[in-house]
Amino acid sequence: MTPYQQGIESFKKRDYHSALSHFNDAIGKEPKNAMAWYNLGLTHYMLGDRRNAQKSYSRCTGLDPSNISAWNNMGIIHHEAGQITDALRCFDRVTSLDPSDMEAWFNKGNIYLKLGRADDALSVFDRILGTNSQDVEALYCKANALYDLGRAEEADQVYNEAQSMSQSSSVEDSIIDATLVRIEELFEDQSRVDDTTWVDVGSKFYIEGDRKRALACFNRALEMNPRNIDAMFAKGNTLVALRRWDEALRFYDQALKSQPNRADIWFNRGIILFNKRRFPEARQSYEKAISLDAKKSEAWYNLGVVEKIQGNTQQAVTCYLKVIALQPNNALAWFNLANAYAALGQNKKAVGAYEEANKRDPKNPEYLYNEGVLYYEHNKVKHAIKCFDRALRTDPGYRPAWDAKKLAETALHEEKRSIFSIR
C-alpha cells in the first residue's frame, strides 16, 4: 500500500495524525500529486490547523486549477478568517468551474450581504431559488437582502414563506436520519461508534457542505451523550448555518440553562436574533457575550452593526475601534468604521479609515469606491475621480466605480465650463 493510500485509510478511520504523516510521505515522493496536497489540507483542517490547510489547498490548486473542492474549502477558510475578498475570489472560481454549484453561489451571496452589496446578493439568492424554490436557507437570505434594500413588505413575505417551510422539515430530517443508520453499518467495529465518532462524521459532512446530514450526526451524538459540549455547539452552529432560526434559538436558550457563562452561546444567540430583525434583543446577547469575554472581537463587530442599524452611530464607532484594537488587520472593521465616521460627518477620519481598510485588503475595490463617493458628496470631484481610478485598477470590472467615475467626470467638465463662462 502506497503512503497516499495509507493516508486515505487513516483518514477514513479518523486517525488524522497518522493520515498527516502518510500524506506528507506521499508528497515527499510525489510533490506534484495534487490530490495528496488536497487531502493533506483536509487533514490539517480536521486537526484545527487552518493555516496549513490553506497552504495545502493553495498548492493543490496550483497543480490542478480545476479542483473545485480545493477552491471551495480555501474559500471557507478565508471566510472564517474574515478575508472576505479572497473568499469571494475562491467561490467565484468554483462557480466558473461549475455554475451548478449552489453551495458556492450561496456563500457568494452571504459575502455580498456582508459587503453591503444587497443588489448582488438578491440576484444570487434568486438564482438559487430559480433552481430550487424550496431552499429555505436561500429564502431567509433573500429576505435579509430585501430588508437591506428597504423593501420591508416583500422581505416579510419571503421571511414568512421560509418560516412556513422550516416547520415542515421534519419529514426530510427523518429520511436523512435513516441514511445515517446505513452509515453506521459501515463502521468496522460497532463497539467504537460512540458520541465522539458521530461528532467527527458530522464535522466531515459540515465541511463538505452537507449541513442537514451534519445536523443528524450531531443529534445522534447528543442522543448518546447529552453533555457532549462539542456536539452541542456543533448542532447549534449547524442550525444557524441552516437558517433554522426558531429551532436554533430554542436550542441555545435550553443550553444556557446549563451553560449560562458561555460567551459563544450568547454570541450565537445574538446572530439568530439579528437575523430575525430583533435588534434590541440581539444587542443584549452580544453585550452579554462581551461581558463574559471582552476579547471576543466578533461580538464587538456584530454589536457595532446593530448599533449602526439602530441609529447609534457613535456607539458603533466605539465597537469598531474595539475590534480594531483586538484585530488591527480586520479590513471590514476599518471599512465599517469609515462608514460610521462618514455618517457622523467626520470626513477626515472616514478617509483615513477607508485607506486603512484598503491597505489590509487591497483586492477589494469597495473601500476606494466608498472613499470616492465621500469626496464626491463634498464637492471634491478630482479626489473622487482618483479614488474611482484606483478602485478600477484593483478591479477593472467593478461597474459601480465606472458609473461613478463617469458621473464625476461629467460634473468636473460642467464645473470647468461654468468657470470659463464666468470669466
Secondary structure as the mmCIF struct_conf table of DSSP 4:
data_model
#
loop_
_struct_conf.conf_type_id
_struct_conf.id
_struct_conf.beg_label_comp_id
_struct_conf.beg_label_asym_id
_struct_conf.beg_label_seq_id
_struct_conf.end_label_comp_id
_struct_conf.end_label_asym_id
_struct_conf.end_label_seq_id
HELX_RH_AL_P HELX_RH_AL_P1 PRO A 3 LYS A 12
TURN_TY1_P TURN_TY1_P1 LYS A 13 ARG A 14
HELX_RH_AL_P HELX_RH_AL_P2 TYR A 16 LYS A 29
TURN_TY1_P TURN_TY1_P2 PRO A 31 LYS A 32
HELX_RH_AL_P HELX_RH_AL_P3 ALA A 34 MET A 46
TURN_TY1_P TURN_TY1_P3 LEU A 47 GLY A 48
HELX_RH_AL_P HELX_RH_AL_P4 ARG A 50 LEU A 63
TURN_TY1_P TURN_TY1_P4 PRO A 65 SER A 66
HELX_RH_AL_P HELX_RH_AL_P5 ILE A 68 GLU A 80
TURN_TY1_P TURN_TY1_P5 ALA A 81 GLY A 82
HELX_RH_AL_P HELX_RH_AL_P6 ILE A 84 LEU A 97
TURN_TY1_P TURN_TY1_P6 PRO A 99 SER A 100
HELX_RH_AL_P HELX_RH_AL_P7 MET A 102 LYS A 114
TURN_TY1_P TURN_TY1_P7 LEU A 115 GLY A 116
HELX_RH_AL_P HELX_RH_AL_P8 ALA A 118 THR A 131
TURN_TY1_P TURN_TY1_P8 SER A 133 GLN A 134
HELX_RH_AL_P HELX_RH_AL_P9 VAL A 136 ASP A 148
TURN_TY1_P TURN_TY1_P9 LEU A 149 GLY A 150
HELX_RH_AL_P HELX_RH_AL_P10 ALA A 152 SER A 166
TURN_TY1_P TURN_TY1_P10 GLN A 167 SER A 168
HELX_RH_AL_P HELX_RH_AL_P11 SER A 170 GLU A 185
TURN_TY1_P TURN_TY1_P11 LEU A 186 LEU A 186
BEND BEND1 GLU A 188 GLU A 188
HELX_RH_3T_P HELX_RH_3T_P1 GLN A 190 ARG A 192
HELX_RH_AL_P HELX_RH_AL_P12 ASP A 195 ILE A 207
TURN_TY1_P TURN_TY1_P12 GLU A 208 GLY A 209
HELX_RH_AL_P HELX_RH_AL_P13 ARG A 211 MET A 224
TURN_TY1_P TURN_TY1_P13 PRO A 226 ARG A 227
HELX_RH_AL_P HELX_RH_AL_P14 ILE A 229 ALA A 241
TURN_TY1_P TURN_TY1_P14 LEU A 242 ARG A 243
HELX_RH_AL_P HELX_RH_AL_P15 TRP A 245 SER A 258
TURN_TY1_P TURN_TY1_P15 PRO A 260 ASN A 261
HELX_RH_AL_P HELX_RH_AL_P16 ALA A 263 ASN A 275
TURN_TY1_P TURN_TY1_P16 LYS A 276 ARG A 277
HELX_RH_AL_P HELX_RH_AL_P17 PHE A 279 LEU A 292
TURN_TY1_P TURN_TY1_P17 ALA A 294 LYS A 295
HELX_RH_AL_P HELX_RH_AL_P18 SER A 297 ILE A 309
TURN_TY1_P TURN_TY1_P18 GLN A 310 GLY A 311
HELX_RH_AL_P HELX_RH_AL_P19 THR A 313 LEU A 326
TURN_TY1_P TURN_TY1_P19 PRO A 328 ASN A 329
HELX_RH_AL_P HELX_RH_AL_P20 ALA A 331 ALA A 343
TURN_TY1_P TURN_TY1_P20 LEU A 344 GLY A 345
HELX_RH_AL_P HELX_RH_AL_P21 ASN A 347 ARG A 360
TURN_TY1_P TURN_TY1_P21 PRO A 362 LYS A 363
TURN_TY1_P TURN_TY1_P22 PRO A 365 PRO A 365
HELX_RH_AL_P HELX_RH_AL_P22 GLU A 366 GLU A 377
TURN_TY1_P TURN_TY1_P23 HIS A 378 ASN A 379
HELX_RH_AL_P HELX_RH_AL_P23 VAL A 381 THR A 394
TURN_TY1_P TURN_TY1_P24 PRO A 396 GLY A 397
HELX_RH_AL_P HELX_RH_AL_P24 ARG A 399 ILE A 422
#
